[in-house]
Amino acid sequence: MSYILGTMLRAIVVGARCRRQGIGEFIARSLRDAGCEIAGIVGTSDATVAAAQRTLGERFGIEARGYTSLATGLAIEEPALVAVCSPYIAHREQLELVARAGAHCLCEKPLWWGADASNAGAVTESLANTFATQGLLLDLVTQWPFTLGAFDALHGNARRRPLKTFAMILSPESRGSAMIPDAVPHLWSLLYALAGDGRVEDPAAHYADASGEDLSLRFAYRHDAGETLVSCRLLSTPARAKPAAYAINGCWAHRQVTLPDYAMRFVCEERSVAFDDPLELLVRDFVHRMRRGDATNVPRLVASMAILDTLAACAARAGSAIEG
């Protein structure tokens, strides 16, 4: 299913209220800037919907009808696309509704997660195929690959060498084991962009202390070009501009955010490179691919869940060791 370039696309945003780490309002703004009409928003109550409508109107000049039922919003608005930015515990049911309505979907990571995640691969494949068989595009909000151009500007030809090591630092709002579904999709999205599909070998997880907050992950990523040694630190911090960085073959790019305009740059020693908001770039790219008629990459979505499942199990064992 493709759309003529320049036509206005109707969109619904589920979870447009920014609470804690929510990005729904920024997705709405970016969709508007990419040529979409924000026809409706969906929230959990009349109060939260009204609050989101006020924020979107005051900050971005977006006026959208509000719903407390996604099914009702889909039936009335008949959107071309839906952005699912709600807590991931609700994603599975919401994705099924969106697919039945025949809409494309940009979903906040992870695609879904919950108590029944033991059958993660099969459920993910079924969800993704529901979109793919209808010619609908389903993808994740994992924006870090859109910073690789800035990394190249900072480090020149560093990415031309074989990928021997990759390291990342992230600071999710969540704590303990909940950091895994919040952060691992970002880690994996960069690994996939750099090395393609692969498998995790010899994973290890370590909590810094008995609080179960700061967490370190290590594993080998085996892919077609060889093996990459991967490490990731998940930090707990109250800072508003969360620390984040990654290193390719030991070449670090630390994200620096200037508030209140949230201007971003990469810094390494005395060098720095400013870059555009990768979330805006991701949304623009999604809308472009949707208009072009791109297919859902089912294996990629299944792979994203596989690495999440593996590392979540590893972190759970590390947490049990602390509690024991």
C-alpha positions in Angstrom: 0.0 0.0 0.0 1.6 3.3 -1.1 0.6 6.9 -0.9 1.1 9.8 -3.4 3.9 12.1 -2.4 2.6 15.3 -1.0 -0.9 14.0 0.1 -1.8 14.6 3.7 -1.8 11.4 5.8 -4.2 11.0 8.7 -2.5 9.8 11.9 -3.5 8.8 15.4 -1.0 9.0 18.3 -1.6 6.6 21.2 0.0 8.0 24.4 0.6 11.6 23.3 1.0 12.8 26.9 4.7 13.1 28.0 5.0 11.5 31.4 8.4 10.4 32.7 10.2 9.3 29.5 7.2 9.4 27.1 7.9 10.7 23.6 4.3 10.7 22.2 4.1 14.5 22.0 7.4 14.7 20.1 6.3 11.9 17.7 3.1 13.9 17.1 5.1 17.0 16.3 7.5 15.1 14.0 4.6 13.4 12.2 3.0 16.8 11.6 6.3 18.2 10.3 6.6 15.1 8.0 3.3 16.0 6.3 0.7 14.2 8.5 -2.5 15.4 10.0 -2.7 14.5 13.7 -6.4 13.6 13.5 -6.7 12.0 16.9 -5.0 11.1 20.1 -5.7 8.2 22.5 -5.2 8.2 26.2 -6.3 6.2 29.3 -8.8 8.7 30.7 -10.6 11.9 29.8 -8.2 13.9 32.1 -5.0 12.6 30.4 -6.5 13.1 27.0 -7.4 16.7 27.8 -3.9 17.3 29.2 -2.3 16.0 26.1 -4.6 18.1 23.9 -3.6 21.2 25.8 0.1 20.4 25.6 0.0 19.7 21.8 -2.0 22.8 21.2 0.1 25.2 23.3 3.5 23.8 22.3 3.0 22.8 18.7 -0.3 24.2 17.5 -1.7 20.7 17.0 -5.4 20.3 17.4 -6.6 16.7 17.5 -9.7 14.9 18.7 -9.3 12.9 21.8 -10.3 9.3 22.6 -10.0 6.9 25.5 -10.6 3.9 23.2 -8.2 3.1 20.4 -10.9 1.0 18.7 -13.2 4.0 18.6 -10.5 6.3 17.3 -9.6 3.9 14.5 -13.2 3.5 13.5 -14.0 7.3 13.4 -10.7 8.7 12.1 -9.8 5.9 9.7 -6.1 6.8 9.9 -3.4 5.8 7.4 -0.9 5.4 10.3 -0.9 5.0 14.0 2.0 5.9 16.4 1.9 3.6 19.4 3.7 5.5 22.2 1.9 3.9 25.2 3.6 1.8 27.9 4.9 -1.4 26.3 2.7 -3.6 28.4 -0.2 -2.5 26.3 1.5 -2.7 22.9 0.4 -6.2 21.9 -3.3 -5.6 22.1 -3.0 -2.2 20.5 -0.9 -3.5 17.6 -3.5 -6.1 16.9 -6.2 -3.4 16.7 -4.1 -1.3 14.4 -3.4 -4.2 12.0 -7.2 -5.1 11.9 -7.9 -1.5 11.0 -5.5 -1.7 8.1 -3.2 1.1 9.3 0.6 1.4 9.2 2.3 1.6 12.6 5.3 3.2 14.2 5.7 1.6 17.6 7.7 2.8 20.6 10.2 0.1 21.6 10.0 -2.6 22.5 7.4 -3.9 20.1 5.7 -5.6 23.0 6.7 -7.1 26.4 4.9 -8.8 29.3 4.5 -11.7 31.5 4.0 -14.1 28.6 7.2 -13.1 26.8 8.5 -16.7 27.1 7.1 -17.2 23.6 8.5 -13.9 22.4 9.7 -15.0 18.9 6.5 -16.7 17.8 4.3 -13.9 19.0 6.5 -11.2 17.4 6.6 -13.1 14.1 2.8 -13.4 14.2 2.3 -9.7 14.9 4.7 -8.6 12.3 3.2 -10.9 9.6 -0.2 -9.5 10.3 1.1 -6.2 9.0 3.3 -7.6 6.3 0.6 -9.7 4.6 -1.5 -6.6 4.2 1.3 -4.5 2.7 1.5 -2.4 5.9 4.7 -1.0 7.4 5.4 -1.8 11.0 8.6 -0.5 12.6 10.1 0.5 16.0 11.1 3.9 17.4 14.8 3.2 17.7 16.5 6.4 16.5 20.1 5.9 17.4 21.2 4.7 13.9 20.3 8.1 12.6 23.3 9.5 14.6 25.8 7.5 12.6 26.4 10.3 10.2 27.4 12.5 13.1 29.7 9.8 14.4 31.4 9.6 11.0 31.9 13.4 11.1 33.5 13.1 14.5 35.7 10.1 13.8 36.4 10.1 10.1 37.0 6.6 8.7 36.6 4.7 12.0 33.7 2.7 10.7 35.6 1.4 7.7 37.5 -1.0 9.9 36.1 -4.4 10.9 33.7 -4.0 13.8 35.7 -5.7 16.6 34.2 -3.9 19.6 31.1 -1.9 20.3 30.2 -0.2 23.6 27.2 1.9 24.7 26.1 3.9 27.7 22.4 4.6 28.3 20.4 6.0 31.1 16.8 4.8 31.0 14.2 6.3 33.4 13.4 2.8 34.7 15.4 0.9 37.3 16.6 -2.7 37.7 15.4 -5.3 35.3 12.9 -2.8 33.7 15.9 -1.1 32.1 16.3 -4.1 29.8 13.2 -3.6 27.6 13.7 0.2 27.7 17.4 0.2 26.6 18.2 -3.1 24.8 16.2 -2.2 21.6 18.5 0.9 21.2 21.6 -1.2 21.7 20.4 -3.8 19.2 19.3 -1.2 16.6 22.9 0.2 16.4 24.4 -3.3 16.2 22.0 -4.2 13.4 22.8 -1.0 11.5 26.6 -1.7 11.9 26.8 -5.5 11.5 23.4 -6.8 10.3 21.6 -9.7 11.7 23.5 -11.8 14.3 23.2 -13.9 17.4 24.2 -13.3 21.0 26.8 -15.6 22.5 28.1 -15.9 26.1 25.9 -13.1 27.6 26.8 -11.9 31.1 25.1 -9.3 33.3 26.3 -7.6 36.5 24.6 -5.2 38.8 26.9 -2.6 40.5 25.5 -3.2 43.9 22.6 -4.7 45.8 20.2 -1.9 44.9 19.8 -3.6 41.5 20.0 -0.3 39.6 23.2 0.3 37.6 23.6 -2.7 35.3 26.4 -3.9 32.9 25.9 -6.2 30.0 28.5 -8.1 28.0 28.2 -10.5 25.1 29.7 -11.6 21.8 27.7 -10.7 18.7 28.3 -13.3 16.0 27.4 -12.0 12.5 28.3 -12.7 8.9 31.4 -10.6 9.0 32.8 -12.1 12.2 32.4 -11.4 15.9 32.0 -8.2 17.8 32.6 -7.9 21.6 29.8 -5.8 23.0 29.4 -4.1 26.4 26.6 -1.8 27.6 26.2 0.1 30.9 22.7 1.1 32.0 22.9 3.9 34.5 20.4 5.3 37.0 20.5 9.0 37.2 18.0 11.8 38.1 19.6 14.1 35.5 17.1 15.5 32.9 19.5 15.3 30.0 20.4 11.6 30.4 24.0 10.5 29.8 24.4 8.5 26.6 27.3 7.5 24.4 28.6 4.8 22.2 32.0 3.6 20.9 32.9 1.8 17.7 36.3 0.1 17.9 37.1 2.3 21.0 36.2 5.6 19.3 33.7 7.2 21.7 30.9 9.7 20.8 29.3 11.2 24.0 26.0 12.8 23.5 25.8 16.3 24.9 22.4 18.0 25.3 21.8 21.7 25.7 18.6 22.6 27.5 16.0 24.0 27.2 16.0 23.7 23.3 17.4 20.1 23.5 20.2 20.8 21.0 22.4 17.8 20.6 26.0 17.2 19.7 28.6 14.4 19.9 31.8 15.2 21.9 35.1 13.3 22.1 38.0 15.1 23.8 38.3 18.5 22.1 36.2 17.6 19.1 32.4 18.0 18.8 29.8 17.7 16.1 26.2 19.0 16.2 23.5 16.8 14.8 19.7 17.0 14.1 17.3 15.3 16.5 17.5 11.6 15.4 13.8 11.1 16.5 12.7 13.6 13.9 14.9 11.9 11.3 13.4 8.5 12.1 9.8 9.7 11.8 10.6 11.4 8.5 12.2 8.2 7.2 9.2 6.1 8.4 6.7 8.3 6.6 8.9 8.3 3.4 9.2 4.5 3.5 5.4 4.2 4.1 4.7 6.5 1.1 7.1 4.4 -1.0 5.3 1.2 -0.1 8.2 -0.5 1.8 7.4 -3.9 3.4 7.6 -4.7 7.0 11.0 -6.3 7.8 9.7 -9.3 9.7 13.1 -11.0 10.4 14.4 -7.7 11.8 11.6 -7.3 14.3 11.9 -11.0 15.3 15.6 -10.5 15.8 15.0 -7.4 18.0 12.8 -9.5 20.3 15.3 -12.4 20.4 18.1 -10.3 21.7 15.8 -8.6 24.2 14.6 -12.0 25.4 18.2 -13.3 25.8 19.5 -10.4 27.7 16.4 -10.1 29.9 16.9 -13.7 31.0 20.6 -13.0 31.7 19.7 -9.9 33.7 17.1 -11.8 35.6 19.6 -14.4 36.7 22.0 -11.7 37.8 19.2 -10.1 39.8 18.3 -13.4 41.4 21.9 -13.8 42.5 21.8 -10.4 44.3 18.5 -11.3 46.0 19.8 -14.7 47.0 
